[in-house]
Amino acid sequence: MTPVVDTGPAAAAVPAARTRGAGGAAGRALVRAPGPRLAEGIVTHADRRPVDVALAARQHEAYVAALRSAGWRVRAVAPADDQPDAVFIEDALVVCGDVAVIGRSGEERRRGERAGAERAARELGLRIERIEAPGTLDGGDVLQAGDTVYVGRGTRTNEEGICQLARFVGGRRLVPVDFGGCLHLKSAMTALPDGGLIGVPELVDTSVLPCLRVPREPAGAHVVVLGPDHVLMAASAPRTAARLAADGWRVTSVDIGEFEALDGCVTCLSVLVP
């Protein structure tokens, strides 16, 4: 069975070797500002509530400021104002080394988001590859953790999409992961800078995982690696943030409540290119 580690005091006994992660002054971050139709975004798991577009814009600005403060050079992807979910730029592409794999969402209404993301990737000098029909793949289902790439198999990413992605991961081990009860794999689990996984065990098939650290809140499963010992988290996970900080990680928290209302999390709002 997969070891499941609580984030309580006993977790301090778990090794947390600080290996060098993504980030630093050389890193680039792709973001796309929320558009005027944001409130029309697709909601599949959260209870729909009104979204304050002006507040969302301010929250996005604070998110971008956090990336810049951590040393990332932010590149704004061209707006896609006719696409309500385009702010969730992570789903449009996956960056593996010098390759940008343009996804093909299982949700047809989101496929119009890809063109601007592809242009931005080209401007960064990345080689472009694509997921082709009948394959489907959302970037939110792809979790890169060291030498392993975990790919969620669900409504947005299918087996064919996973097989196509395997050609572009640079020889790393690719592990399909079944999950449920959330939109994407990275809604259920992400990785800390040392490659250790943190997530909600009830949402993922833990039998294919080496170990899973359990957050204090569901939103605590979502971290963006900003540097070798630095993570970005949502303000909705204060207890998990405090536990990680106590274990020696540097934690930056941002309020993304308007995006969480649309099934979003901190990983969805950027694509980091080391």
C-alpha positions in Angstrom: 0.0 0.0 0.0 1.0 3.6 -0.6 2.3 5.2 2.6 0.0 8.1 3.5 1.6 10.7 5.7 -0.3 13.2 7.8 0.9 16.8 8.0 0.9 16.7 11.8 4.0 16.6 14.0 4.9 13.1 12.9 5.4 14.3 9.4 8.6 16.1 10.5 10.3 12.7 10.5 9.8 12.3 6.8 12.9 13.2 4.9 12.6 16.4 3.0 15.9 16.7 1.1 16.1 20.1 -0.6 17.0 19.3 -4.2 17.1 22.1 -6.6 13.7 22.8 -8.1 12.3 25.0 -10.8 12.5 28.7 -10.4 14.9 31.5 -9.9 15.7 34.6 -11.9 16.0 32.7 -15.2 12.5 31.2 -14.9 9.7 32.5 -17.1 6.0 32.3 -16.3 3.1 32.4 -18.8 -0.1 34.0 -17.5 -3.3 35.2 -19.1 -5.5 37.9 -17.5 -9.1 37.0 -16.7 -11.5 38.2 -19.4 -14.9 39.9 -19.2 -16.8 36.6 -19.5 -15.0 34.9 -16.6 -18.2 34.5 -14.6 -19.5 32.2 -17.4 -16.7 29.8 -16.8 -17.4 26.0 -16.7 -18.2 24.7 -13.3 -18.3 20.9 -12.8 -17.5 20.2 -9.2 -17.9 23.4 -7.2 -21.3 24.8 -6.3 -21.9 27.7 -8.8 -22.0 31.1 -7.2 -21.7 34.6 -8.6 -18.1 35.6 -9.5 -16.9 39.1 -9.0 -14.9 39.8 -12.2 -13.3 43.0 -10.8 -12.2 41.1 -7.6 -10.9 38.3 -9.7 -8.8 40.8 -11.7 -7.3 42.1 -8.5 -6.6 38.6 -7.2 -4.9 37.7 -10.5 -2.7 40.8 -10.2 -1.7 39.7 -6.7 -0.9 36.2 -8.0 1.3 37.6 -10.8 3.0 39.9 -8.3 3.9 36.8 -6.2 5.5 35.2 -9.2 7.5 38.3 -9.9 8.6 38.7 -6.3 9.9 35.1 -6.4 12.1 36.0 -9.4 10.0 34.7 -12.3 9.9 36.8 -15.5 6.2 37.0 -16.3 5.0 36.9 -20.0 1.4 37.8 -20.6 -0.4 35.5 -23.1 -2.6 37.4 -25.5 -6.2 37.8 -24.2 -8.9 35.4 -25.3 -11.9 37.4 -24.2 -14.4 35.1 -26.0 -13.1 32.2 -23.9 -14.4 32.4 -20.3 -11.9 29.9 -18.9 -8.8 31.1 -20.8 -7.3 32.5 -17.6 -6.6 28.9 -16.6 -3.6 28.9 -18.9 -2.1 25.7 -17.5 -4.7 23.6 -19.3 -3.7 24.8 -22.8 -0.1 23.4 -22.8 2.5 21.3 -21.0 6.1 22.3 -21.1 8.6 19.5 -21.0 12.2 20.8 -21.3 12.4 22.7 -24.5 9.1 21.3 -25.8 5.6 22.8 -25.5 2.9 20.2 -25.9 -0.3 21.9 -27.0 -3.2 20.1 -25.4 -6.6 19.1 -26.7 -9.1 19.4 -24.0 -11.8 16.8 -23.5 -14.1 19.8 -23.0 -14.6 21.1 -26.6 -15.6 24.5 -25.4 -12.1 25.1 -24.2 -10.2 24.2 -27.3 -10.4 27.8 -28.6 -7.9 28.8 -25.8 -4.9 27.1 -27.5 -3.9 29.5 -30.3 -2.7 32.3 -28.0 -0.9 29.8 -25.8 0.9 28.3 -28.8 2.0 31.8 -30.0 3.4 32.6 -26.6 5.3 29.3 -26.4 6.8 29.9 -29.9 7.9 33.4 -28.7 9.8 31.7 -25.9 11.7 29.6 -28.4 10.0 26.3 -27.4 9.5 23.5 -29.9 5.8 22.9 -30.5 4.2 19.5 -30.5 0.5 18.7 -30.3 -2.0 16.2 -28.9 -4.0 15.1 -31.9 -7.5 13.6 -32.2 -8.7 11.2 -30.8 -6.4 12.1 -28.0 -7.4 14.6 -25.3 -5.3 16.2 -22.7 -5.5 19.1 -20.3 -2.3 20.5 -18.7 -4.0 20.4 -15.3 -3.9 16.6 -15.5 -0.1 16.6 -15.9 2.1 16.6 -12.7 5.9 16.6 -13.3 7.8 15.5 -10.2 11.5 14.9 -10.8 12.0 11.9 -13.0 8.3 11.0 -13.0 5.4 12.5 -14.8 2.0 11.6 -13.4 -0.9 12.0 -15.7 -4.5 12.0 -14.6 -7.0 9.9 -16.5 -10.4 11.5 -16.4 -13.0 13.5 -18.3 -10.5 15.9 -19.8 -7.5 13.6 -20.6 -7.9 10.1 -22.2 -5.7 7.1 -22.7 -4.8 8.2 -26.2 -3.7 11.6 -25.0 -1.5 10.0 -22.4 0.1 7.8 -24.9 0.9 10.7 -27.2 2.3 12.8 -24.3 4.7 9.9 -23.5 6.7 10.7 -26.6 7.5 14.2 -25.4 8.5 13.7 -21.7 12.2 13.2 -22.4 12.5 9.6 -21.3 11.1 10.1 -17.9 8.7 7.6 -16.3 5.1 8.3 -17.1 2.5 7.1 -14.6 -1.2 7.3 -15.4 -3.3 8.0 -12.3 -7.1 7.5 -12.0 -8.9 10.0 -9.9 -12.4 11.3 -9.2 -14.4 13.9 -7.4 -12.4 16.8 -8.9 -11.7 18.4 -12.2 -8.0 17.6 -12.8 -5.3 15.5 -11.2 -3.7 18.6 -9.9 -6.9 19.5 -8.2 -6.2 16.4 -6.1 -2.4 16.3 -5.7 0.7 18.3 -6.6 4.4 18.0 -5.7 6.7 19.9 -3.3 10.1 21.1 -4.4 11.8 17.9 -3.2 9.4 15.9 -5.4 7.3 14.6 -2.5 3.6 14.4 -3.3 0.9 16.1 -1.3 -2.7 15.4 -1.9 -6.1 14.1 -0.9 -6.0 10.3 -0.8 -9.7 9.9 -1.2 -9.5 11.5 -4.7 -6.7 9.5 -6.3 -5.6 6.0 -6.9 -2.8 5.9 -4.3 -1.7 2.4 -5.3 0.4 3.9 -8.1 2.0 6.5 -5.9 5.2 6.1 -3.7 3.9 8.2 -0.8 1.3 10.9 -0.3 1.4 13.6 2.3 -2.1 14.6 3.4 -2.9 18.4 3.6 -4.9 19.9 6.5 -7.4 21.4 4.0 -8.3 20.1 0.5 -6.9 23.4 -1.0 -3.6 22.5 0.7 -3.1 19.8 -2.0 -2.3 22.6 -4.5 1.2 24.0 -4.5 3.2 25.8 -7.2 7.0 25.3 -6.9 8.6 28.8 -7.0 12.1 27.8 -6.0 14.2 25.1 -4.3 12.4 25.7 -0.9 9.6 28.0 -1.9 6.0 27.2 -2.7 2.9 29.3 -3.6 -0.4 28.3 -2.1 -4.0 29.5 -1.8 -5.0 31.5 1.2 -7.8 29.0 1.7 -5.3 26.5 3.1 -3.8 28.3 6.1 -3.3 25.2 8.3 -1.4 23.4 5.6 0.7 26.5 4.9 1.6 26.7 8.6 2.5 23.1 8.7 4.7 23.3 5.6 6.4 26.4 7.0 7.1 24.7 10.3 8.8 21.9 8.3 11.1 24.4 6.7 9.4 25.4 3.5 9.0 29.0 2.5 5.3 29.6 1.8 3.7 32.5 -0.1 -0.1 32.5 0.1 -2.5 34.4 -2.3 -6.2 34.8 -2.3 -7.7 33.2 -5.4 -11.2 32.7 -4.1 -13.0 33.9 -7.3 -11.0 31.3 -9.3 -11.7 28.6 -6.8 -15.4 29.3 -7.4 -14.8 28.1 -11.0 -13.0 24.9 -10.0 -9.6 26.6 -10.3 -6.5 26.4 -8.0 -3.1 28.0 -7.8 -1.5 25.8 -10.4 -4.1 26.6 -13.1 -3.2 30.3 -13.4 0.3 29.9 -14.8 2.7 27.8 -16.8 6.3 28.0 -15.4 9.2 27.6 -17.9 12.5 27.1 -16.0 
